[in-house]
């Protein structure tokens, strides 16, 4: 898995840093770290990340709820379903847009929507 992530992240970070050098060089300092005489740029968040296989319905439900609350925590919306780009309204059958989330296995769908 580490090799796959490296193969994906390395070219993306190189292109992103090249773009920033041309289009927004003043932003680069936010990504820089000095080690001795060398300056490194970290496009990706450090650490191994939080990737995991989700096998329990309750785990998936908690993860979806957490994501739906992100715009509320950042004070971009009063309620999760107020956020135009959120699937929260879809789960409550009050979709503010026409973008349904990716399909879920049927056995996971009913417990989440109840």
DOBA-444545 format. One record per residue (C-alpha): x negated, z, y negated. Coordinates in steps of 0.2 Angstrom, whole numbers, plus 2048, in hexadecimal, padded with zeros to 3 digits. Last residue first. Layout:
BEGIN
+-----+-----+-----+
|   x |   z |   y |
+-----+-----+-----+
|   X |   Z |   Y |
...
+-----+-----+-----+
//
This chain:
BEGIN
+-----+-----+-----+
|   x |   z |   y |
+-----+-----+-----+
| 8A7 | 831 | 7E7 |
| 89D | 822 | 7E2 |
| 88C | 828 | 7EA |
| 894 | 82D | 7FA |
| 89D | 81C | 7FC |
| 88D | 811 | 7F8 |
| 881 | 818 | 804 |
| 889 | 813 | 814 |
| 88D | 802 | 80C |
| 87A | 7FE | 809 |
| 877 | 7FC | 7F7 |
| 879 | 7EC | 7ED |
| 86E | 7EA | 7DD |
| 877 | 7F1 | 7CE |
| 885 | 7E9 | 7C6 |
| 881 | 7E0 | 7B5 |
| 892 | 7DB | 7AD |
| 890 | 7E8 | 79F |
| 898 | 7F8 | 799 |
| 89D | 7FC | 7AB |
| 8AB | 809 | 7AD |
| 8AC | 80A | 7C0 |
| 8A3 | 81A | 7BF |
| 894 | 813 | 7C9 |
| 896 | 803 | 7BE |
| 895 | 80E | 7AE |
| 885 | 816 | 7B4 |
| 87D | 805 | 7B8 |
| 874 | 807 | 7A7 |
| 86F | 7F9 | 79B |
| 87D | 7FC | 78F |
| 87A | 80F | 78E |
| 88B | 818 | 78B |
| 88D | 81A | 79E |
| 87F | 827 | 79E |
| 887 | 831 | 790 |
| 882 | 835 | 77E |
| 876 | 826 | 77D |
| 864 | 822 | 777 |
| 860 | 835 | 775 |
| 851 | 833 | 781 |
| 859 | 83F | 78D |
| 869 | 835 | 78C |
| 860 | 825 | 78F |
| 858 | 82C | 79F |
| 867 | 834 | 7A6 |
| 86C | 825 | 7B0 |
| 85A | 826 | 7B8 |
| 85D | 838 | 7BE |
| 86E | 834 | 7C5 |
| 867 | 825 | 7CF |
| 859 | 830 | 7D6 |
| 866 | 83E | 7DA |
| 871 | 832 | 7E3 |
| 862 | 82A | 7ED |
| 85D | 83B | 7F3 |
| 86F | 840 | 7F8 |
| 870 | 830 | 802 |
| 861 | 833 | 80C |
| 854 | 826 | 811 |
| 84A | 823 | 801 |
| 839 | 81C | 804 |
| 82C | 822 | 7F7 |
| 823 | 81D | 7E8 |
| 81F | 82B | 7DC |
| 80F | 825 | 7D4 |
| 7FE | 826 | 7DB |
| 7F6 | 82C | 7CA |
| 7F3 | 825 | 7BA |
| 801 | 81B | 7B0 |
| 7FD | 809 | 7AF |
| 7F4 | 800 | 7A1 |
| 7E5 | 80A | 7A1 |
| 7D7 | 803 | 796 |
| 7C5 | 808 | 798 |
| 7B8 | 80B | 78A |
| 7A6 | 80C | 790 |
| 798 | 816 | 788 |
| 79C | 826 | 791 |
| 7AD | 824 | 798 |
| 7B9 | 820 | 789 |
| 7CC | 81F | 78D |
| 7D7 | 812 | 785 |
| 7E9 | 80E | 787 |
| 7F0 | 815 | 777 |
| 7E0 | 80D | 76E |
| 7E7 | 7FC | 773 |
| 7F6 | 7FD | 768 |
| 7EC | 7F7 | 758 |
| 7E8 | 7E7 | 762 |
| 7FA | 7E2 | 762 |
| 7FC | 7CF | 765 |
| 7EA | 7C9 | 76B |
| 7E3 | 7D8 | 773 |
| 7F4 | 7DD | 779 |
| 7F7 | 7CD | 782 |
| 7E6 | 7CF | 78A |
| 7EA | 7E1 | 78F |
| 7FB | 7DB | 797 |
| 7F2 | 7CC | 7A0 |
| 7E5 | 7D8 | 7A8 |
| 7F2 | 7E5 | 7AC |
| 7FD | 7D9 | 7B5 |
| 7EE | 7D2 | 7BF |
| 7E9 | 7E3 | 7C4 |
| 7FA | 7EA | 7C8 |
| 800 | 7DF | 7D6 |
| 7F0 | 7DE | 7E0 |
| 7ED | 7F0 | 7DD |
| 7FE | 7F5 | 7E3 |
| 7FC | 7EA | 7F3 |
| 7EB | 7F3 | 7F6 |
| 7F2 | 804 | 7F4 |
| 800 | 800 | 800 |
+-----+-----+-----+
//
